[in-house]
Amino acid sequence: MSCKNYTVDRIEEDIAVLFDDDDNKSALPVFELPENLKEGDILQFDEESETFIIDHESTANRKASIEQRFKKLFKK
């Protein structure tokens, strides 16, 4: 199975702006993406089935990492 990862940068009306791991930008209609999509979610695109799924584990890990950085930043 071949997958590519994307991060949801923002949602503008009914368009989601995504960045892949190489920082390439894509804009897709929200209706083509999983329900309950939120900014900051990590998506996996399965090239064989041509579908996106939310990678909840990677999303949670990234959010925890960002929170840790903010805590360190504001301790100073």
C-alpha positions in Angstrom: 0.0 0.0 0.0 1.4 3.3 -1.0 0.5 6.3 1.1 1.3 10.0 1.1 0.8 12.3 4.2 -0.8 15.7 4.2 -1.4 18.3 6.9 -4.5 20.4 6.8 -3.2 24.0 7.0 -6.6 25.7 6.9 -10.2 25.4 5.8 -11.6 28.4 3.8 -15.3 28.1 3.3 -15.6 24.7 1.5 -11.9 24.4 0.4 -9.2 22.7 2.5 -5.6 23.8 2.0 -3.2 21.0 2.5 0.6 20.7 2.5 2.4 17.4 1.9 5.6 16.3 3.5 7.6 18.1 0.8 5.8 21.4 1.5 3.8 21.3 -1.7 0.4 23.0 -1.4 -2.9 21.6 -2.6 -6.4 22.9 -2.3 -9.3 20.4 -2.3 -13.1 20.7 -1.8 -13.9 19.7 1.7 -16.6 17.2 0.4 -13.7 15.1 -1.1 -12.1 14.7 2.4 -13.2 12.8 5.5 -16.0 14.1 7.7 -15.1 16.0 10.8 -11.9 17.3 9.3 -10.1 20.0 11.3 -7.2 22.3 10.8 -4.0 20.7 11.9 -5.2 17.1 11.1 -2.8 14.8 9.4 -4.2 12.9 6.4 -3.0 9.9 4.6 -3.8 9.5 1.0 -3.9 5.9 -0.2 -2.9 6.1 -3.9 -4.3 2.7 -4.7 -7.8 3.4 -3.5 -7.5 7.2 -4.0 -9.0 8.0 -0.6 -8.0 10.2 2.4 -8.1 9.1 6.0 -7.4 11.1 9.1 -4.3 9.7 10.9 -5.5 10.3 14.5 -2.4 9.1 16.1 0.0 11.3 14.0 -2.4 14.3 14.6 -2.3 13.8 18.4 1.5 13.4 18.4 2.0 16.5 16.4 -0.4 18.5 18.6 1.4 17.3 21.8 4.7 18.3 20.3 3.5 21.8 19.5 2.1 22.1 23.0 5.4 21.1 24.5 7.2 23.8 22.4 4.8 26.5 23.5 5.3 25.5 27.2 9.0 25.7 26.8 8.8 29.0 25.0 6.6 30.6 27.7 8.7 29.3 30.6 11.5 31.6 29.6 
